[in-house]
Amino acid sequence: MVVSAQRLKSFDTNLPADSVEFCPSPGHWEYFVCGTYQLQQETTTTETTGEQEAERTDNGVKRPTAQTRIGQCMLMRASPSGDFEHLQSVDMPAILDMKWSHSSTPSPLLAIADAVGALRFYNLNNTANESRAALHEFQVLQATESSNICLSLDWSDRLISNSKVVASISNGRLLVADPVNGEYAVTRDWHAHDYEPWIAAWGWSPDIVYSGGDDLCWKGWDLRTDLATPMFQNKRSFEGGVTSIQCHPQREHYIAVGSYDSHVRIFDVRQPFKPMVTTNVGGGAWRVKWNPSSSTRKDDLLVACMHDGFKIIRHSLNGEPSSISSTPDGDGEASIVVKFDDHASLAYGADWYHGEEQEGTTLVASCSFYDHCLMTWRG
């Protein structure tokens, strides 16, 4: 039976919202961020003399100029009840992705991928002049040309004790940024996909990276090589672009891969061409997030399903009884146990609260695009 989750609170983000991330650092679990993205099409009035006369549109009034992408990072503080308060908004170029570092530091570290080719790094802390926590920028790394877009990023320390960042870029390249003399610097940069690489993610090794793109391809990379060719590339499993990847935080060899083809596939990375389980989630799987709990819910997967709301898929990945109905070729349908359909637009951002569960449910924050809405619910 699929349970329909109930909205706890909604908030108007003003600009279209596409990313939500709860802080994973103990003592800061109540904080989360929401990122927004808006494309502004500016126009200017055309003069009627000189060279500008030739540039007039047919109606002689206006011509388009460069597009500008703007955004905000909004800091929120949630309570276990699902209520939350808006603490801060930081203006910046449009945000494509955000991730918190999992390193144990007094001031949690947030990295942001923006629309002008930069990785932005912020600390969450209090200052003597502030009565509550706030984000403080400490570095903007221009990782690529400003005409390129940073599409996604991931911290290696979610799985291992090593704080590197991998990012995917709209020109088809991936890059790795390492801490060098107290700041982050690009140390590896390579061509990875022929079309937009929507997602990049670390494996269970500081040398292994996975990526997916609009070329319908999921790839694995070994940073100990010259990166001229991937460890593997799987183009057979997907009927749409690969949009989301996340390694299981407690099962070393398992990985969730989402696609525009409305399916989420679970792979054993030792057999990257044959999914263990395939689930139709009804819409493009823009984000996939494993439940951070070490309890019996560790195999639950939160999915932002673009045109079909948000869902939680329950898996059994260690031979325990479950509703996965295997078929001879290894594919199957996992059980969708919760859905949340209150958003009226594209379901893009979602994340789990890292604190304690309540009566078997976990607090979730989610956001949607054109209706610029942020909500909390339990699933």
Secondary structure, DSSP 8 states (H G I E B T S, - for coil): --EE--EEEEEE-SS-EEEEEE--STT-TTEEEEEE-EEEEEEEE--SSTHHHHT--TTSSEEEEEEEEEEEEEEEEE-TTS-EEEEEEEEEE-EEEEEE--S--SS-EEEEEETTSEEEEEEEE--TT-SS-EEEEEEEEE-S-TTS-EEEEEEGGGTSS---EEEEETTSEEEEEEEETTEEEEEEEEE--SS---EEEE-SSTTEEEEE-TTS-EEEEETTS-SSS-SEEE-SS-SS-EEEEEE-SSSTTEEEEEETTSEEEEEETTSTTS-SEEEE-SS---EEEE---SSTTTTEEEEE-BTT-EEEEE---SS---S----TTS----EEEEEE----S-EEEEEE--S--BTTB-EEEEEETTTTEEEEEE-
